[in-house]
Amino acid sequence: MIYPEVLDKSIELLKKLPGIGERTAERIALAINEFSKEDVTELATSLVECKNELHPCHVCGALTDKEICRVCDNPLRDKEVICVVENFKDVFTFEKSEAFNGVYHVLNGLISPIDNIGPDDINIASLVNRLNELENVEVIIALRPCIEGDATTMYLKKILEKSSIKISRLPYGIPMGVEIDYLDGVTIDRAMKDRINIS
């Protein structure tokens, strides 16, 4: 490689980040090298602190540096509406939209028999325990539209439908602003199944 060994090592480590290829890793490594020593130290310290201090919320499983995350600890959030998501990144996505005022439950995966991942391997038992302590609760299932997401949704529906819990899921379908002729057959099929009445 044309770079000094220490810089080449930084580039190789940066390439482990999602969406970062060779050229982007090179640009980031070279840019960091132009930081002051104080800024580089602060960046490195911040990354180490994230690794050491971030952990799942004891209530919902979202990523936090406290015992309970900001959402679960917020008295203004509707604790009787629980949005079930696959991972903590989904929580951040929903929070950025500011479209949801309930709370979350992070499964940390999806049921996938082909990968030997069953219901006991993801965070379902703690969801059931949470629901047992609530009344008039609604569960919104917001999982990826894929085989594993469908399998997990069906399993959750099966174990929850015996109770008085209201169960819903986010619709699959056509994103806003997308032209129909760019859509694949699976998306169109989902959209047709999730169509709503307007009259």
C-alpha atoms as a printed R data frame, in Angstrom:
    type eleno elety resid chain resno       x       y       z
1   ATOM     1    CA   MET     A     1   0.000   0.000   0.000
2   ATOM     2    CA   ILE     A     2   1.182   3.543  -0.682
3   ATOM     3    CA   TYR     A     3   0.310   4.755   2.839
4   ATOM     4    CA   PRO     A     4   2.461   4.463   5.972
5   ATOM     5    CA   GLU     A     5   1.665   1.323   7.945
6   ATOM     6    CA   VAL     A     6  -0.068   3.139  10.819
7   ATOM     7    CA   LEU     A     7  -2.327   5.065   8.417
8   ATOM     8    CA   ASP     A     8  -3.036   1.931   6.412
9   ATOM     9    CA   LYS     A     9  -4.196   0.240   9.636
10  ATOM    10    CA   SER     A    10  -6.643   3.105  10.297
11  ATOM    11    CA   ILE     A    11  -8.010   2.781   6.770
12  ATOM    12    CA   GLU     A    12  -8.543  -0.961   7.156
13  ATOM    13    CA   LEU     A    13 -10.395  -0.441  10.450
14  ATOM    14    CA   LEU     A    14 -12.605   2.287   8.977
15  ATOM    15    CA   LYS     A    15 -13.590  -0.065   6.140
16  ATOM    16    CA   LYS     A    16 -15.335  -2.236   8.732
17  ATOM    17    CA   LEU     A    17 -17.973   0.475   9.134
18  ATOM    18    CA   PRO     A    18 -21.182  -0.038   7.103
19  ATOM    19    CA   GLY     A    19 -21.188   1.772   3.775
20  ATOM    20    CA   ILE     A    20 -17.500   2.688   3.991
21  ATOM    21    CA   GLY     A    21 -15.389   1.527   1.058
22  ATOM    22    CA   GLU     A    22 -11.700   1.945   0.317
23  ATOM    23    CA   ARG     A    23 -11.815   5.521  -0.983
24  ATOM    24    CA   THR     A    24 -14.140   6.828   1.741
25  ATOM    25    CA   ALA     A    25 -12.009   5.148   4.420
26  ATOM    26    CA   GLU     A    26  -8.928   6.817   2.943
27  ATOM    27    CA   ARG     A    27 -10.605  10.248   2.995
28  ATOM    28    CA   ILE     A    28 -11.787   9.824   6.603
29  ATOM    29    CA   ALA     A    29  -8.389   8.594   7.829
30  ATOM    30    CA   LEU     A    30  -6.593  11.472   6.107
31  ATOM    31    CA   ALA     A    31  -9.134  13.984   7.447
32  ATOM    32    CA   ILE     A    32  -8.723  12.687  11.018
33  ATOM    33    CA   ASN     A    33  -4.971  13.025  10.617
34  ATOM    34    CA   GLU     A    34  -5.522  16.754  10.057
35  ATOM    35    CA   PHE     A    35  -7.426  17.090  13.372
36  ATOM    36    CA   SER     A    36  -5.621  18.535  16.361
37  ATOM    37    CA   LYS     A    37  -4.262  16.001  18.860
38  ATOM    38    CA   GLU     A    38  -6.944  17.138  21.301
39  ATOM    39    CA   ASP     A    39  -9.745  16.449  18.799
40  ATOM    40    CA   VAL     A    40  -8.348  13.028  17.903
41  ATOM    41    CA   THR     A    41  -8.061  12.143  21.578
42  ATOM    42    CA   GLU     A    42 -11.620  13.355  22.206
43  ATOM    43    CA   LEU     A    43 -12.924  11.280  19.280
44  ATOM    44    CA   ALA     A    44 -11.090   8.161  20.449
45  ATOM    45    CA   THR     A    45 -12.254   8.677  24.034
46  ATOM    46    CA   SER     A    46 -15.844   9.153  22.897
47  ATOM    47    CA   LEU     A    47 -15.775   5.893  20.925
48  ATOM    48    CA   VAL     A    48 -14.353   3.985  23.899
49  ATOM    49    CA   GLU     A    49 -16.988   5.525  26.198
50  ATOM    50    CA   CYS     A    50 -19.751   4.451  23.801
51  ATOM    51    CA   LYS     A    51 -18.442   0.906  23.795
52  ATOM    52    CA   ASN     A    52 -18.073   0.789  27.574
53  ATOM    53    CA   GLU     A    53 -21.213   2.650  28.665
54  ATOM    54    CA   LEU     A    54 -23.948   1.872  26.141
55  ATOM    55    CA   HIS     A    55 -26.145  -1.132  26.928
56  ATOM    56    CA   PRO     A    56 -29.756  -2.292  26.468
57  ATOM    57    CA   CYS     A    57 -32.467  -0.509  28.453
58  ATOM    58    CA   HIS     A    58 -33.701  -2.758  31.277
59  ATOM    59    CA   VAL     A    59 -37.296  -2.156  30.199
60  ATOM    60    CA   CYS     A    60 -37.416  -2.125  26.395
61  ATOM    61    CA   GLY     A    61 -33.976  -3.219  25.186
62  ATOM    62    CA   ALA     A    62 -33.143   0.022  23.370
63  ATOM    63    CA   LEU     A    63 -29.588   1.366  23.523
64  ATOM    64    CA   THR     A    64 -28.926   3.703  26.453
65  ATOM    65    CA   ASP     A    65 -26.235   4.870  28.852
66  ATOM    66    CA   LYS     A    66 -28.679   4.853  31.796
67  ATOM    67    CA   GLU     A    67 -30.493   1.984  33.503
68  ATOM    68    CA   ILE     A    68 -33.712   3.011  31.723
69  ATOM    69    CA   CYS     A    69 -33.740   4.797  28.356
70  ATOM    70    CA   ARG     A    70 -35.157   8.301  27.813
71  ATOM    71    CA   VAL     A    71 -38.297   6.979  26.137
72  ATOM    72    CA   CYS     A    72 -39.237   4.544  28.920
73  ATOM    73    CA   ASP     A    73 -38.353   7.139  31.556
74  ATOM    74    CA   ASN     A    74 -40.505   9.857  29.944
75  ATOM    75    CA   PRO     A    75 -43.837  10.234  31.839
76  ATOM    76    CA   LEU     A    76 -45.417  11.877  28.777
77  ATOM    77    CA   ARG     A    77 -45.043   8.755  26.636
78  ATOM    78    CA   ASP     A    78 -48.041   6.443  26.283
79  ATOM    79    CA   LYS     A    79 -46.893   3.274  28.068
80  ATOM    80    CA   GLU     A    80 -49.934   1.337  26.813
81  ATOM    81    CA   VAL     A    81 -48.871   1.535  23.154
82  ATOM    82    CA   ILE     A    82 -45.798  -0.600  22.503
83  ATOM    83    CA   CYS     A    83 -44.050  -0.626  19.126
84  ATOM    84    CA   VAL     A    84 -42.144  -3.873  18.594
85  ATOM    85    CA   VAL     A    85 -39.004  -3.446  16.488
86  ATOM    86    CA   GLU     A    86 -36.142  -5.658  15.382
87  ATOM    87    CA   ASN     A    87 -33.182  -3.684  16.763
88  ATOM    88    CA   PHE     A    88 -32.210  -0.491  18.589
89  ATOM    89    CA   LYS     A    89 -31.436   1.299  15.305
90  ATOM    90    CA   ASP     A    90 -35.140   1.083  14.434
91  ATOM    91    CA   VAL     A    91 -35.948   2.969  17.655
92  ATOM    92    CA   PHE     A    92 -33.714   5.855  16.566
93  ATOM    93    CA   THR     A    93 -35.388   5.886  13.147
94  ATOM    94    CA   PHE     A    94 -38.861   6.160  14.657
95  ATOM    95    CA   GLU     A    95 -37.728   8.804  17.132
96  ATOM    96    CA   LYS     A    96 -36.281  10.970  14.356
97  ATOM    97    CA   SER     A    97 -39.677  10.961  12.650
98  ATOM    98    CA   GLU     A    98 -41.392  12.275  15.813
99  ATOM    99    CA   ALA     A    99 -44.488  10.378  14.641
100 ATOM   100    CA   PHE     A   100 -44.855   8.020  17.603
101 ATOM   101    CA   ASN     A   101 -45.584   8.852  21.237
102 ATOM   102    CA   GLY     A   102 -45.719   5.349  22.695
103 ATOM   103    CA   VAL     A   103 -42.856   3.170  23.892
104 ATOM   104    CA   TYR     A   104 -40.783   0.444  22.241
105 ATOM   105    CA   HIS     A   105 -39.755  -3.154  22.649
106 ATOM   106    CA   VAL     A   106 -36.571  -4.300  20.905
107 ATOM   107    CA   LEU     A   107 -36.476  -7.975  19.903
108 ATOM   108    CA   ASN     A   108 -32.768  -8.019  18.995
109 ATOM   109    CA   GLY     A   109 -33.407 -10.232  15.999
110 ATOM   110    CA   LEU     A   110 -36.075 -12.107  14.086
111 ATOM   111    CA   ILE     A   111 -37.202 -15.718  14.110
112 ATOM   112    CA   SER     A   112 -35.248 -17.535  11.404
113 ATOM   113    CA   PRO     A   113 -35.369 -21.351  11.419
114 ATOM   114    CA   ILE     A   114 -32.802 -21.523   8.608
115 ATOM   115    CA   ASP     A   115 -30.334 -19.716  10.908
116 ATOM   116    CA   ASN     A   116 -31.415 -21.729  13.963
117 ATOM   117    CA   ILE     A   117 -32.933 -18.622  15.585
118 ATOM   118    CA   GLY     A   118 -36.116 -19.459  17.434
119 ATOM   119    CA   PRO     A   119 -38.479 -17.496  19.702
120 ATOM   120    CA   ASP     A   120 -36.316 -18.220  22.752
121 ATOM   121    CA   ASP     A   121 -33.287 -16.655  21.057
122 ATOM   122    CA   ILE     A   122 -34.811 -13.195  20.777
123 ATOM   123    CA   ASN     A   123 -36.367 -10.804  23.282
124 ATOM   124    CA   ILE     A   124 -39.951 -12.129  23.273
125 ATOM   125    CA   ALA     A   125 -40.276 -13.427  26.856
126 ATOM   126    CA   SER     A   126 -39.648  -9.971  28.331
127 ATOM   127    CA   LEU     A   127 -42.300  -8.520  26.002
128 ATOM   128    CA   VAL     A   128 -44.857 -11.004  27.315
129 ATOM   129    CA   ASN     A   129 -43.845 -10.112  30.887
130 ATOM   130    CA   ARG     A   130 -44.324  -6.408  30.153
131 ATOM   131    CA   LEU     A   131 -47.728  -6.991  28.634
132 ATOM   132    CA   ASN     A   132 -48.881  -9.030  31.617
133 ATOM   133    CA   GLU     A   133 -48.428  -5.932  33.791
134 ATOM   134    CA   LEU     A   134 -50.530  -3.656  31.548
135 ATOM   135    CA   GLU     A   135 -54.206  -3.249  30.708
136 ATOM   136    CA   ASN     A   136 -55.827  -1.912  27.515
137 ATOM   137    CA   VAL     A   137 -52.528  -2.199  25.719
138 ATOM   138    CA   GLU     A   138 -51.879  -2.054  21.979
139 ATOM   139    CA   VAL     A   139 -48.922  -3.753  20.338
140 ATOM   140    CA   ILE     A   140 -47.765  -2.329  17.012
141 ATOM   141    CA   ILE     A   141 -45.534  -4.773  15.158
142 ATOM   142    CA   ALA     A   142 -43.015  -2.844  13.044
143 ATOM   143    CA   LEU     A   143 -40.706  -5.487  11.597
144 ATOM   144    CA   ARG     A   144 -38.985  -5.764   8.223
145 ATOM   145    CA   PRO     A   145 -41.182  -7.069   5.403
146 ATOM   146    CA   CYS     A   146 -39.263 -10.299   4.824
147 ATOM   147    CA   ILE     A   147 -39.733 -14.015   5.512
148 ATOM   148    CA   GLU     A   148 -38.148 -13.710   8.964
149 ATOM   149    CA   GLY     A   149 -40.200 -10.601   9.778
150 ATOM   150    CA   ASP     A   150 -43.406 -12.352   8.711
151 ATOM   151    CA   ALA     A   151 -42.529 -15.448  10.759
152 ATOM   152    CA   THR     A   152 -41.880 -13.313  13.831
153 ATOM   153    CA   THR     A   153 -45.086 -11.327  13.278
154 ATOM   154    CA   MET     A   154 -47.155 -14.512  12.992
155 ATOM   155    CA   TYR     A   155 -45.567 -15.952  16.133
156 ATOM   156    CA   LEU     A   156 -46.275 -12.777  18.107
157 ATOM   157    CA   LYS     A   157 -49.848 -12.730  16.820
158 ATOM   158    CA   LYS     A   158 -50.322 -16.351  17.875
159 ATOM   159    CA   ILE     A   159 -49.079 -15.904  21.437
160 ATOM   160    CA   LEU     A   160 -50.815 -12.548  21.980
161 ATOM   161    CA   GLU     A   161 -54.195 -13.075  20.333
162 ATOM   162    CA   LYS     A   162 -55.466 -15.195  23.256
163 ATOM   163    CA   SER     A   163 -55.370 -12.080  25.451
164 ATOM   164    CA   SER     A   164 -57.337  -8.848  25.125
165 ATOM   165    CA   ILE     A   165 -54.329  -7.088  23.610
166 ATOM   166    CA   LYS     A   166 -54.972  -5.068  20.469
167 ATOM   167    CA   ILE     A   167 -52.451  -6.123  17.810
168 ATOM   168    CA   SER     A   168 -51.621  -4.149  14.682
169 ATOM   169    CA   ARG     A   169 -48.710  -3.968  12.279
170 ATOM   170    CA   LEU     A   170 -47.351  -1.297  10.031
171 ATOM   171    CA   PRO     A   171 -48.609  -1.641   6.454
172 ATOM   172    CA   TYR     A   172 -46.252  -2.744   3.723
173 ATOM   173    CA   GLY     A   173 -46.548  -1.064   0.401
174 ATOM   174    CA   ILE     A   174 -45.715   1.811  -1.881
175 ATOM   175    CA   PRO     A   175 -43.398   4.522  -0.515
176 ATOM   176    CA   MET     A   176 -44.447   8.154  -0.980
177 ATOM   177    CA   GLY     A   177 -43.177   9.698  -4.220
178 ATOM   178    CA   VAL     A   178 -42.199   6.447  -5.940
179 ATOM   179    CA   GLU     A   179 -43.460   5.818  -9.473
180 ATOM   180    CA   ILE     A   180 -45.448   2.615  -9.883
181 ATOM   181    CA   ASP     A   181 -43.379   1.317 -12.791
182 ATOM   182    CA   TYR     A   182 -40.266   1.226 -10.557
183 ATOM   183    CA   LEU     A   183 -41.878  -1.121  -8.041
184 ATOM   184    CA   ASP     A   184 -41.186  -4.841  -7.832
185 ATOM   185    CA   GLY     A   185 -43.902  -7.482  -7.689
186 ATOM   186    CA   VAL     A   186 -43.504  -8.195  -3.971
187 ATOM   187    CA   THR     A   187 -44.009  -4.529  -3.050
188 ATOM   188    CA   ILE     A   188 -47.094  -4.271  -5.257
189 ATOM   189    CA   ASP     A   189 -48.481  -7.473  -3.744
190 ATOM   190    CA   ARG     A   190 -47.968  -6.104  -0.230
191 ATOM   191    CA   ALA     A   191 -49.579  -2.797  -1.169
192 ATOM   192    CA   MET     A   192 -52.635  -4.546  -2.585
193 ATOM   193    CA   LYS     A   193 -53.052  -6.645   0.559
194 ATOM   194    CA   ASP     A   194 -52.686  -3.585   2.779
195 ATOM   195    CA   ARG     A   195 -55.042  -1.358   0.816
196 ATOM   196    CA   ILE     A   196 -57.453   0.788   2.846
197 ATOM   197    CA   ASN     A   197 -61.015   1.932   2.221
198 ATOM   198    CA   ILE     A   198 -61.450   5.610   1.333
199 ATOM   199    CA   SER     A   199 -65.228   5.650   1.011
